[in-house]
Amino acid sequence: MIDRKRVLRVVQWILVAAGLTLVGFWAAARLGGWFGARTEIRRFEKVRAESAAETAPVDSDRGIATELPVDTSLWAEKRIEEYRESLDHPFDSALAILRVSKIKLEVAVLSGTSELALNRGVGHIAGTPLPGESGNVGIAGHRDGYFRGLKDLVVGDLIEVETLAGRQNYTITELLIVDPPDVWVLEPTEIPSLTLVTCYPFYFVGSAPQRYIVRAEKNEP
């Protein structure tokens, strides 16, 4: 005769062990994402410090803040895995650091929008001005990675871009959902602007059919 109480105890222990294993995997993913995300930011800090040392005394108040860890809890498991794989590939120094304090985003802006670049950080869209330049700067990111938090932004929220030349602050003026052929969102603008691009819907399974656009204009000094 089967001892039901004993069977239940065994099942309970199995469930507890499985739960602890899942928590361990989750913690490892969060920790790996945090340390990896700091890699490109630290490289940017080093280049910026070297550049500043060549031209003027270093102003400690203008250093890169790194107290905002990247929250990967909303990331897709595949995106976390591909991010880890990207750590094995060398990259040139970041063009800038993009920060959105509302969603605790701090990420390196890398050159180009290759899959490797977008797994490691966010990418500057070729053909648009470089971060810090006048015109309409285009930056792309994955909807299931760094740019998933864009869904929580509203008009009026602030975005900061830091380059080797200094910091620029932008205010969000428009949120759009467009089709992939609508590249007019990247056309030049007279007002210094920033356009963030990611796929939409954010939780769509498979290749998302649309694009989510965050438009922001540079704040006057």
C-alpha positions, 0 to 999 in steps of 0.5 A, a space after each residue: 500500500 502506498 504511503 500517501 503522506 510520504 509521497 506528498 513529502 517527497 513531492 513537496 521537497 522536489 517542488 522546493 528544490 525546483 523553486 530554489 533552482 529557478 530563483 538561482 537562475 533568476 539571480 544569476 541572470 540579474 547579476 550577470 546583466 548588471 556586471 555586463 552592462 557596466 562594461 561599456 559604461 566603464 570603457 566610456 568613462 575611461 575614454 572620457 577621462 583621458 580626453 578631458 585630461 588632454 584638454 583641461 583639469 578633470 571636473 569630478 562633478 561631470 563624471 559618469 554616474 553608475 549607480 543605476 543598475 540595469 534591471 533585466 527582470 523584464 527582459 526576454 530569456 533569449 535576450 539575456 542569453 544573447 547579451 551574455 554571448 555579446 560580452 565575448 566580442 570586442 567593441 569600439 568605445 561607446 559614442 555616448 551614454 543614454 540615461 532615462 532616470 524614470 525607467 532606471 535606464 543607463 546604457 551605452 550607445 554603440 556605433 551601428 545597429 548590428 545584432 551584436 551591438 543591440 545585444 550589448 547596448 543600444 545602437 546609433 542609426 547610421 545616416 543620422 547625426 552622432 549623439 551630441 550633434 545638431 539635427 535628429 539623432 536616431 538610436 535603436 534598441 531591442 523591445 525585449 531588452 534595454 528599450 522595453 521600459 520605453 513603454 512606460 514613458 510619457 510626453 514630458 519625461 526627460 532623457 539625458 545623453 552624455 558624450 565626450 563633449 558633455 551632456 545634453 538633456 531632452 524632453 519627450 514631445 511625442 510617442 508614435 506607433 508606425 510601420 517599418 517603411 515609415 522612415 520619415 521619423 528619422 528625417 533631419 529636423 531643424 530643432 536638435 532632436 532625439 528619436 528612439 526606435 524599437 519594435 512594437 508591440 513590446 510583448 509580441 511573439 515573433 517578429 513585431 510588425 510595427 515600430 515604437 517611436 519616442 521623439 524628444 527635443 533638446 532643452 535650451 541651456 
